[in-house]
Amino acid sequence: MQFPAMLYKLGSMFEWDGEMFDYVIVNDEEEAEIAISDGWSVGKPSDPLDHDGDGKKVGSRARKPKDAE
């Protein structure tokens, strides 16, 4: 990964393919690891609970889809 880098998770900052996301910019590997452990994704999250894109559910802070609430 090249830095600075942008990471994503569900939110309200911008729309991407009909879904709303937030972004954060990280400046180095340490910041990236912290953000990823907090539920941010290197690419577009493919599943609302799969923020690191590896197919595993992560983080208790992950948001539920609006229709699940």
Secondary structure, DSSP 8 states (H G I E B T S, - for coil): --SSEEEEEEEEEEEETTEEEEEEEE-SHHHHHHHHHTT-BSS--SSTT-TTSSSS---TT----GGG-
